[in-house]
Amino acid sequence: MRSQVSTLILLFATFVLQAQSRLVPFEVPVQSSFRGLSVIDDQVAWVSGSQGWVGKSLDGGVTWQFAQVAGFEKSDFRSLYAFSADVAMIANAGSPATVLRTTDGGKTWATVYTLDHPDAFMDGIDFWNDTEGIIYGDAIDKRMLLLATHDGGKTWKELPEAQRPLLSEGEGSFAGSGTGIRCYDQSRLLISTGGKVSRLLTTSNLGKSWKVYSPPIIQGESGTGIFSLAFRDARNGIVVGGNYVSDTLATQHILLTNDSGATWTQPATPTRGYRECVEYISNTQVVAAGPKGIDISNNGGLDWAPLSDQPGYHVVRKARKGNLVILAGNKNWRC
C-alpha cells in the first residue's frame, strides 16, 4: 500500500487523553506513506516509510527532520527500531530484503543484512534489549523468515529451520504498522500471521520452541487476518485487523484474551471497522488506528469510542520510556 500525496503525523500525550482527547497534527513536507515508527522517550522519535524517507524528532514531535536514504530512494522502509537519537535500524518491504543501520543519527546508513530471494518480505522488527532483537517476514520455502541479532543489529543470522514456524498455504504477515511482532521481558515473543490463515505464535525462549493459537478473527482471503497485536501483561492482550480490501465487516476484526491467547472474546463495543495498529497507552487506555479512523478505549479494550475520523493513519506507538504517543501515516490512504 502506497500513497502519492503528502503525509500527516498526529501527536498527542497520554495526560491529554486522560483528561480531554485532543490530537495535534503535524504536516510533513515529503511524499511518503509512513508505517515504521519508534518512539524512544518523550523527546526522541523516528519514522520511516515509502520512497526511502526516514524522519526524526528530538523535541517530542514539535519539529522533524527528514532525509531519503541514499541509494534506497524507491524502498519502502516499513520496519524500524531506534535505540537513541544516533542509532537506529530500518528494513524494507520487498525483495531483495535489506536491513540498514545508522550510528550517526541517519546521516549515513550501512547495510548489515541482505536476502536476495524472490519471496523475501520483511514485516517487522523488535528488540528485547539493547543487544538481542529479531526480524520476521513472510514464508520462504514454507517457513517463516526469522532473523536474530545478538549485537544490537550489527549482524543478523537466520534462525535454524527447526525454529522457524511452518506456515500454511496462503498464510503470511502484514507490514501495515510493524506491530505484528512484539518482544516482551527478556525472552518472550509474539508474532501474528494473516491471509487465508491467521494465527498467533508465541515463544518464551527466544524462538527455540513455539505455541500456536488461532484467534477467531476474520480470515480466509489474502487481505484478512491479524494486522497488529499488543499485550498489557503475560495474560491480557488484544489483536486487531479485518479485511483491508473490503472493510465492511462490523465484527471479528478485534479480539481480546485474558489467558495468553488460549481463548478470545469480542469487545462489547468494537472499533469502527478494520484497524492496522493497536497500542496500550496505560493499563486501561488503548488506541487503535486504521486508514479510516482512530478509536480509543478507556477500559482495557472492552468498549471503544471514536477518537478521530481523520483518515490515513497506519501506526500508533507510545514511548518506551515516557508518555509521548505518536500516530503516523499518510494524508489520503488508498491501496
DRENDO-1510 file (C-alpha; in Angstrom, 1 decimal, always signed):
<recs>
REC; n; res; u; v; w
REC; 1; MET; +0.0; +0.0; +0.0 .
REC; 2; ARG; +1.5; +3.3; -1.1 .
REC; 3; SER; +0.4; +6.9; -1.2 .
REC; 4; GLN; +1.3; +9.6; -3.8 .
REC; 5; VAL; +0.4; +12.5; -1.5 .
REC; 6; SER; +1.9; +14.4; +1.3 .
REC; 7; THR; +1.9; +12.8; +4.7 .
REC; 8; LEU; +0.5; +13.9; +8.1 .
REC; 9; ILE; +1.7; +12.9; +11.5 .
REC; 10; LEU; -0.5; +13.2; +14.6 .
REC; 11; LEU; +0.9; +13.7; +18.1 .
REC; 12; PHE; -0.7; +13.5; +21.4 .
REC; 13; ALA; +0.3; +12.9; +25.0 .
REC; 14; THR; -1.3; +10.5; +27.4 .
REC; 15; PHE; -2.1; +13.2; +30.0 .
REC; 16; VAL; -4.2; +14.9; +27.3 .
REC; 17; LEU; -6.1; +11.7; +26.6 .
REC; 18; GLN; -6.8; +11.1; +30.3 .
REC; 19; ALA; -8.5; +14.5; +30.5 .
REC; 20; GLN; -9.9; +15.6; +27.2 .
REC; 21; SER; -9.0; +13.9; +23.9 .
REC; 22; ARG; -7.0; +16.2; +21.6 .
REC; 23; LEU; -4.9; +15.5; +18.6 .
REC; 24; VAL; -2.1; +17.8; +17.4 .
REC; 25; PRO; -1.4; +17.4; +13.7 .
REC; 26; PHE; +1.9; +18.0; +12.0 .
REC; 27; GLU; +2.2; +18.4; +8.3 .
REC; 28; VAL; +5.1; +16.7; +6.7 .
REC; 29; PRO; +6.7; +18.3; +3.6 .
REC; 30; VAL; +7.6; +15.0; +1.9 .
REC; 31; GLN; +5.7; +12.4; -0.1 .
REC; 32; SER; +5.8; +9.2; +1.8 .
REC; 33; SER; +3.5; +6.6; +3.5 .
REC; 34; PHE; +4.9; +6.2; +7.0 .
REC; 35; ARG; +4.4; +2.8; +8.6 .
REC; 36; GLY; +7.6; +2.4; +10.6 .
REC; 37; LEU; +7.6; +4.2; +13.9 .
REC; 38; SER; +9.8; +4.0; +17.0 .
REC; 39; VAL; +9.3; +6.3; +20.0 .
REC; 40; ILE; +12.2; +6.1; +22.5 .
REC; 41; ASP; +11.2; +8.6; +25.1 .
REC; 42; ASP; +9.4; +11.9; +25.5 .
REC; 43; GLN; +11.9; +13.7; +23.2 .
REC; 44; VAL; +13.3; +11.2; +20.6 .
REC; 45; ALA; +11.2; +9.5; +17.9 .
REC; 46; TRP; +11.8; +8.1; +14.4 .
REC; 47; VAL; +9.5; +7.4; +11.5 .
REC; 48; SER; +10.2; +5.6; +8.2 .
REC; 49; GLY; +8.2; +4.9; +5.1 .
REC; 50; SER; +8.0; +4.7; +1.3 .
REC; 51; GLN; +10.3; +6.4; -1.2 .
REC; 52; GLY; +13.2; +5.8; +1.2 .
REC; 53; TRP; +12.2; +8.5; +3.6 .
REC; 54; VAL; +13.3; +8.5; +7.3 .
REC; 55; GLY; +12.4; +11.2; +9.8 .
REC; 56; LYS; +13.5; +12.1; +13.3 .
REC; 57; SER; +12.3; +14.4; +16.1 .
REC; 58; LEU; +14.5; +15.4; +19.0 .
REC; 59; ASP; +11.9; +17.6; +20.8 .
REC; 60; GLY; +8.9; +15.4; +21.3 .
REC; 61; GLY; +7.5; +15.8; +17.8 .
REC; 62; VAL; +7.4; +19.6; +17.7 .
REC; 63; THR; +9.9; +19.6; +14.8 .
REC; 64; TRP; +11.1; +16.9; +12.4 .
REC; 65; GLN; +14.0; +16.4; +10.1 .
REC; 66; PHE; +13.6; +14.2; +7.0 .
REC; 67; ALA; +16.0; +12.6; +4.6 .
REC; 68; GLN; +15.9; +9.9; +1.9 .
REC; 69; VAL; +18.4; +7.1; +2.4 .
REC; 70; ALA; +21.0; +7.4; -0.3 .
REC; 71; GLY; +20.6; +4.6; -2.9 .
REC; 72; PHE; +17.3; +3.5; -1.5 .
REC; 73; GLU; +15.0; +6.2; -2.8 .
REC; 74; LYS; +12.5; +3.7; -4.1 .
REC; 75; SER; +12.5; +1.4; -1.0 .
REC; 76; ASP; +9.6; +1.1; +1.4 .
REC; 77; PHE; +11.0; +1.1; +4.9 .
REC; 78; ARG; +8.1; -0.3; +6.9 .
REC; 79; SER; +10.2; -1.8; +9.7 .
REC; 80; LEU; +12.0; +0.5; +12.1 .
REC; 81; TYR; +13.6; +0.2; +15.6 .
REC; 82; ALA; +15.5; +3.1; +17.2 .
REC; 83; PHE; +17.8; +2.9; +20.2 .
REC; 84; SER; +18.7; +6.5; +20.5 .
REC; 85; ALA; +19.0; +9.8; +18.6 .
REC; 86; ASP; +22.0; +8.3; +16.8 .
REC; 87; VAL; +21.4; +4.6; +16.5 .
REC; 88; ALA; +18.5; +3.0; +14.5 .
REC; 89; MET; +17.6; +0.1; +12.3 .
REC; 90; ILE; +15.4; +0.0; +9.2 .
REC; 91; ALA; +14.3; -2.8; +6.9 .
REC; 92; ASN; +12.5; -2.6; +3.6 .
REC; 93; ALA; +9.4; -4.5; +2.5 .
REC; 94; GLY; +10.1; -6.5; -0.7 .
REC; 95; SER; +12.9; -8.3; -2.4 .
REC; 96; PRO; +15.8; -8.0; -2.1 .
REC; 97; ALA; +15.3; -7.7; +1.6 .
REC; 98; THR; +17.7; -5.3; +3.2 .
REC; 99; VAL; +18.5; -4.3; +6.8 .
REC; 100; LEU; +20.3; -1.0; +7.3 .
REC; 101; ARG; +21.8; +0.5; +10.5 .
REC; 102; THR; +22.9; +4.1; +11.3 .
REC; 103; THR; +25.1; +5.3; +14.2 .
REC; 104; ASP; +25.2; +9.0; +13.2 .
REC; 105; GLY; +21.6; +9.9; +13.5 .
REC; 106; GLY; +20.6; +8.9; +10.0 .
REC; 107; LYS; +23.3; +10.9; +8.1 .
REC; 108; THR; +24.7; +7.6; +6.7 .
REC; 109; TRP; +23.4; +4.0; +6.7 .
REC; 110; ALA; +25.3; +0.7; +6.5 .
REC; 111; THR; +23.8; -2.4; +5.0 .
REC; 112; VAL; +24.1; -5.1; +7.7 .
REC; 113; TYR; +22.0; -7.8; +6.0 .
REC; 114; THR; +20.7; -8.6; +2.5 .
REC; 115; LEU; +18.5; -11.5; +1.3 .
REC; 116; ASP; +18.1; -11.7; -2.4 .
REC; 117; HIS; +15.2; -14.2; -2.6 .
REC; 118; PRO; +12.1; -13.6; -4.7 .
REC; 119; ASP; +9.9; -14.4; -1.7 .
REC; 120; ALA; +11.8; -12.2; +0.7 .
REC; 121; PHE; +9.4; -9.7; +2.5 .
REC; 122; MET; +10.2; -8.4; +6.0 .
REC; 123; ASP; +7.2; -7.5; +8.1 .
REC; 124; GLY; +8.6; -6.1; +11.4 .
REC; 125; ILE; +11.4; -5.8; +13.8 .
REC; 126; ASP; +11.7; -5.6; +17.6 .
REC; 127; PHE; +14.2; -5.9; +20.4 .
REC; 128; TRP; +14.2; -7.4; +23.9 .
REC; 129; ASN; +17.1; -5.2; +25.0 .
REC; 130; ASP; +20.0; -3.2; +23.5 .
REC; 131; THR; +21.7; -6.3; +22.0 .
REC; 132; GLU; +19.1; -9.0; +21.3 .
REC; 133; GLY; +16.5; -8.5; +18.6 .
REC; 134; ILE; +14.5; -10.2; +15.9 .
REC; 135; ILE; +13.1; -9.6; +12.4 .
REC; 136; TYR; +10.2; -11.6; +11.0 .
REC; 137; GLY; +8.9; -11.9; +7.4 .
REC; 138; ASP; +6.8; -13.9; +5.0 .
REC; 139; ALA; +7.5; -17.6; +4.4 .
REC; 140; ILE; +10.4; -18.8; +2.4 .
REC; 141; ASP; +10.2; -22.4; +1.4 .
REC; 142; LYS; +7.0; -22.6; +3.6 .
REC; 143; ARG; +8.8; -21.5; +6.8 .
REC; 144; MET; +8.6; -18.0; +8.4 .
REC; 145; LEU; +11.6; -15.8; +7.9 .
REC; 146; LEU; +13.2; -15.1; +11.2 .
REC; 147; LEU; +16.5; -13.3; +11.7 .
REC; 148; ALA; +18.2; -12.8; +15.0 .
REC; 149; THR; +20.9; -10.4; +16.3 .
REC; 150; HIS; +22.9; -10.6; +19.5 .
REC; 151; ASP; +25.0; -7.5; +19.0 .
REC; 152; GLY; +22.5; -4.7; +18.7 .
REC; 153; GLY; +21.8; -5.2; +15.0 .
REC; 154; LYS; +25.4; -5.1; +13.7 .
REC; 155; THR; +25.0; -8.6; +12.4 .
REC; 156; TRP; +22.0; -10.8; +11.6 .
REC; 157; LYS; +21.6; -14.5; +11.2 .
REC; 158; GLU; +18.6; -16.7; +10.1 .
REC; 159; LEU; +17.3; -18.9; +12.8 .
REC; 160; PRO; +17.7; -22.7; +12.3 .
REC; 161; GLU; +14.9; -24.2; +10.1 .
REC; 162; ALA; +13.6; -26.2; +13.1 .
REC; 163; GLN; +13.0; -22.9; +15.0 .
REC; 164; ARG; +11.1; -21.2; +12.2 .
REC; 165; PRO; +7.4; -22.0; +12.2 .
REC; 166; LEU; +5.9; -23.8; +9.3 .
REC; 167; LEU; +3.2; -21.7; +7.7 .
REC; 168; SER; +0.1; -22.9; +5.8 .
REC; 169; GLU; -0.7; -22.2; +2.2 .
REC; 170; GLY; -1.7; -18.6; +1.8 .
REC; 171; GLU; -0.6; -17.7; +5.4 .
REC; 172; GLY; +1.7; -14.7; +5.6 .
REC; 173; SER; +2.0; -11.5; +7.7 .
REC; 174; PHE; +1.2; -7.8; +7.2 .
REC; 175; ALA; +3.7; -5.0; +7.3 .
REC; 176; GLY; +0.9; -2.5; +7.9 .
REC; 177; SER; +2.4; -1.0; +11.1 .
REC; 178; GLY; +5.3; -3.1; +12.2 .
REC; 179; THR; +3.3; -4.2; +15.2 .
REC; 180; GLY; +2.6; -7.8; +14.2 .
REC; 181; ILE; +5.7; -8.6; +16.3 .
REC; 182; ARG; +6.3; -7.8; +20.0 .
REC; 183; CYS; +9.2; -8.6; +22.2 .
REC; 184; TYR; +8.4; -8.7; +26.0 .
REC; 185; ASP; +10.5; -9.3; +29.1 .
REC; 186; GLN; +13.9; -10.9; +28.1 .
REC; 187; SER; +12.8; -13.9; +26.1 .
REC; 188; ARG; +9.0; -13.7; +25.3 .
REC; 189; LEU; +8.0; -13.1; +21.7 .
REC; 190; LEU; +4.6; -12.9; +20.0 .
REC; 191; ILE; +4.0; -12.8; +16.2 .
REC; 192; SER; +0.8; -12.7; +14.3 .
REC; 193; THR; +0.0; -14.0; +10.8 .
REC; 194; GLY; -2.8; -13.3; +8.4 .
REC; 195; GLY; -4.2; -14.1; +5.0 .
REC; 196; LYS; -6.0; -17.4; +4.3 .
REC; 197; VAL; -4.9; -18.5; +7.7 .
REC; 198; SER; -4.4; -16.1; +10.7 .
REC; 199; ARG; -2.7; -17.3; +13.9 .
REC; 200; LEU; -0.8; -16.0; +16.9 .
REC; 201; LEU; +2.6; -17.6; +17.5 .
REC; 202; THR; +4.2; -17.3; +20.9 .
REC; 203; THR; +7.5; -18.3; +22.4 .
REC; 204; SER; +9.1; -17.8; +25.9 .
REC; 205; ASN; +12.6; -18.9; +25.0 .
REC; 206; LEU; +13.7; -16.7; +22.1 .
REC; 207; GLY; +12.1; -18.9; +19.5 .
REC; 208; LYS; +13.6; -22.2; +20.5 .
REC; 209; SER; +10.0; -23.6; +20.8 .
REC; 210; TRP; +6.6; -22.2; +19.9 .
REC; 211; LYS; +3.0; -22.3; +20.9 .
REC; 212; VAL; +0.3; -21.6; +18.3 .
REC; 213; TYR; -3.1; -20.1; +18.9 .
REC; 214; SER; -6.0; -19.5; +16.4 .
REC; 215; PRO; -8.0; -16.4; +17.3 .
REC; 216; PRO; -11.4; -16.4; +15.6 .
REC; 217; ILE; -10.6; -13.2; +13.6 .
REC; 218; ILE; -11.9; -12.8; +10.1 .
REC; 219; GLN; -9.6; -14.8; +7.7 .
REC; 220; GLY; -9.7; -16.9; +4.5 .
REC; 221; GLU; -8.7; -14.2; +2.0 .
REC; 222; SER; -5.3; -12.7; +1.2 .
REC; 223; GLY; -6.2; -9.3; +2.8 .
REC; 224; THR; -7.7; -10.6; +6.0 .
REC; 225; GLY; -6.5; -11.6; +9.5 .
REC; 226; ILE; -4.5; -10.1; +12.3 .
REC; 227; PHE; -2.6; -6.9; +11.5 .
REC; 228; SER; -1.4; -5.9; +14.9 .
REC; 229; LEU; -1.2; -7.2; +18.5 .
REC; 230; ALA; -0.5; -5.7; +21.9 .
REC; 231; PHE; -0.3; -7.3; +25.4 .
REC; 232; ARG; -0.6; -5.4; +28.7 .
REC; 233; ASP; +0.9; -8.3; +30.6 .
REC; 234; ALA; +1.6; -12.0; +30.2 .
REC; 235; ARG; -2.2; -12.9; +30.0 .
REC; 236; ASN; -4.1; -9.9; +28.8 .
REC; 237; GLY; -3.9; -8.8; +25.1 .
REC; 238; ILE; -5.6; -7.5; +22.0 .
REC; 239; VAL; -5.4; -8.3; +18.3 .
REC; 240; VAL; -6.8; -6.1; +15.6 .
REC; 241; GLY; -7.2; -6.4; +11.9 .
REC; 242; GLY; -10.0; -7.2; +9.5 .
REC; 243; ASN; -10.1; -7.0; +5.7 .
REC; 244; TYR; -8.1; -4.2; +4.1 .
REC; 245; VAL; -9.6; -4.9; +0.7 .
REC; 246; SER; -13.2; -4.7; +1.8 .
REC; 247; ASP; -13.7; -3.1; +5.2 .
REC; 248; THR; -17.4; -3.9; +5.6 .
REC; 249; LEU; -17.4; -6.4; +8.5 .
REC; 250; ALA; -18.6; -4.9; +11.8 .
REC; 251; THR; -17.4; -7.8; +13.9 .
REC; 252; GLN; -14.5; -10.3; +14.1 .
REC; 253; HIS; -11.9; -7.6; +13.5 .
REC; 254; ILE; -10.8; -7.1; +17.1 .
REC; 255; LEU; -10.5; -9.7; +19.8 .
REC; 256; LEU; -9.4; -9.8; +23.5 .
REC; 257; THR; -7.7; -12.5; +25.6 .
REC; 258; ASN; -7.1; -12.8; +29.3 .
REC; 259; ASP; -5.4; -16.2; +29.2 .
REC; 260; SER; -2.4; -15.6; +27.0 .
REC; 261; GLY; -4.3; -16.4; +23.8 .
REC; 262; ALA; -5.9; -19.7; +24.6 .
REC; 263; THR; -9.4; -18.1; +24.4 .
REC; 264; TRP; -10.8; -14.9; +22.8 .
REC; 265; THR; -13.8; -12.7; +23.1 .
REC; 266; GLN; -15.1; -9.7; +21.2 .
REC; 267; PRO; -15.4; -6.3; +22.8 .
REC; 268; ALA; -18.9; -5.1; +23.9 .
REC; 269; THR; -18.4; -2.1; +21.6 .
REC; 270; PRO; -15.8; -2.8; +18.9 .
REC; 271; THR; -13.7; -0.4; +16.9 .
REC; 272; ARG; -15.3; +1.1; +13.8 .
REC; 273; GLY; -14.0; -1.5; +11.4 .
REC; 274; TYR; -10.6; -2.6; +10.1 .
REC; 275; ARG; -7.6; -1.4; +12.2 .
REC; 276; GLU; -3.9; -1.8; +11.4 .
REC; 277; CYS; -2.4; -1.0; +14.8 .
REC; 278; VAL; -3.2; -1.3; +18.4 .
REC; 279; GLU; -1.2; +0.2; +21.3 .
REC; 280; TYR; -1.6; +0.2; +25.1 .
REC; 281; ILE; -1.2; +3.8; +26.4 .
REC; 282; SER; -1.7; +2.6; +30.0 .
REC; 283; ASN; -3.1; -0.4; +31.7 .
REC; 284; THR; -6.7; +0.7; +30.9 .
REC; 285; GLN; -6.2; +3.0; +27.9 .
REC; 286; VAL; -5.8; +1.6; +24.4 .
REC; 287; VAL; -5.6; +3.3; +21.0 .
REC; 288; ALA; -6.3; +1.6; +17.6 .
REC; 289; ALA; -5.6; +3.3; +14.3 .
REC; 290; GLY; -6.5; +2.5; +10.7 .
REC; 291; PRO; -6.8; +4.1; +7.3 .
REC; 292; LYS; -10.4; +5.2; +8.1 .
REC; 293; GLY; -10.2; +6.4; +11.6 .
REC; 294; ILE; -8.8; +6.2; +15.2 .
REC; 295; ASP; -10.6; +4.7; +18.2 .
REC; 296; ILE; -9.9; +4.8; +21.9 .
REC; 297; SER; -10.8; +2.5; +24.8 .
REC; 298; ASN; -10.6; +3.6; +28.4 .
REC; 299; ASN; -11.4; +0.2; +29.9 .
REC; 300; GLY; -8.7; -2.1; +28.5 .
REC; 301; GLY; -10.4; -2.7; +25.2 .
REC; 302; LEU; -13.8; -3.8; +26.3 .
REC; 303; ASP; -15.5; -0.7; +24.8 .
REC; 304; TRP; -14.3; +1.6; +22.0 .
REC; 305; ALA; -15.2; +5.1; +21.1 .
REC; 306; PRO; -14.2; +7.4; +18.2 .
REC; 307; LEU; -11.1; +9.5; +18.8 .
REC; 308; SER; -10.8; +10.9; +15.3 .
REC; 309; ASP; -12.4; +10.5; +11.8 .
REC; 310; GLN; -9.2; +11.7; +10.2 .
REC; 311; PRO; -8.3; +9.0; +7.6 .
REC; 312; GLY; -4.9; +7.7; +6.7 .
REC; 313; TYR; -3.2; +6.6; +9.9 .
REC; 314; HIS; -1.4; +3.3; +9.9 .
REC; 315; VAL; +0.6; +3.2; +13.1 .
REC; 316; VAL; +0.5; +4.4; +16.7 .
REC; 317; ARG; +3.3; +4.0; +19.3 .
REC; 318; LYS; +3.9; +5.1; +22.9 .
REC; 319; ALA; +7.3; +6.0; +24.1 .
REC; 320; ARG; +9.2; +3.0; +25.6 .
REC; 321; LYS; +10.4; +5.4; +28.4 .
REC; 322; GLY; +7.9; +8.2; +28.8 .
REC; 323; ASN; +4.4; +9.3; +27.9 .
REC; 324; LEU; +4.7; +10.6; +24.3 .
REC; 325; VAL; +2.3; +9.0; +21.9 .
REC; 326; ILE; +2.6; +9.4; +18.1 .
REC; 327; LEU; +0.4; +8.4; +15.2 .
REC; 328; ALA; +1.7; +8.4; +11.7 .
REC; 329; GLY; +0.5; +7.5; +8.2 .
REC; 330; ASN; -0.4; +9.4; +5.1 .
REC; 331; LYS; -3.0; +12.0; +4.4 .
REC; 332; ASN; -5.2; +10.2; +1.9 .
REC; 333; TRP; -4.9; +6.5; +2.1 .
REC; 334; ARG; -5.6; +4.1; -0.8 .
REC; 335; CYS; -4.4; +0.7; -1.8 .
</recs>
